[in-house]
Amino acid sequence: MEHVTAVPHPRTVSVGALRAGRLSLGLALLFGALGAAVALLSTRQEWSAGTATVAGGDFPLTASGSDVTGVPAALAIVGLAAMVAVFAVRRAGRYAVAALLALSGAGTVAAALLGASDSAALDAKAAEASGNTAATVDSLSHTAWPYVAAVGGALILLAGLLALRYGRMWPAMSGRYERGSGTRTPRRAPAPVDPDRPEDLWKALDRGEDPTGGTERP
């Protein structure tokens, strides 16, 4: 007896691909927007603190994420722009923008982790406060905000990976005019109304037509 291999129905495959495209699109938008917001917010928070010796006393110093490094905030903005640009391009362009989105997320993670143990920003503030260019900060401590920024970058990276994997299934922005033509694309004429089919009558009414043969409603 011959072995018969079951072949999935094309409609089942297309429905499954449509659902995967919608789910991945929703997740990518959520991850991209949330990741950019988290990364930008984190760079405005305090990343490190310490003291500088000024006139025999200790002067408290703090450094925000933007003081330590401006890379996470810049890449988060690039990632947010790339997330929007994904829908404006097709085929190879979409893959390129999706790759840029993923790289923005990876760069945000790397920059945030490198800044988690950075002391250069506080050393510069200590030298300015004490008037001694060789002065360094004392009692250095760091907060968890750099790692929060890294989480934001990871979300942007996930959005980019989803765009690379499923971006071909996502919709694209459509222009009102055909490419290379200065005239508007004509609208397809509505199908004739069959008075014996109630569904045709309802569709005609929805279009603002008179199914009895009169003129269109204003």
Secondary structure by P-SEA (a helix, b strand, c coil): cbbbbbbccaaaaaaaaaaaaaaaaaaaaaaaaaaaaaaaaaaaccccccccccccbbbbbbbccccccaaaaaaaaaaaaaaaacccccaaaaaaaaaaaaaaaaaaaaaaaaacccaaaaaaaaaaaacccccccccccccaaaaaaaaaaaaaaaaaaaaaaccccccccccccccccccccccccccccccccaaaaaaaaaaccccccccccc
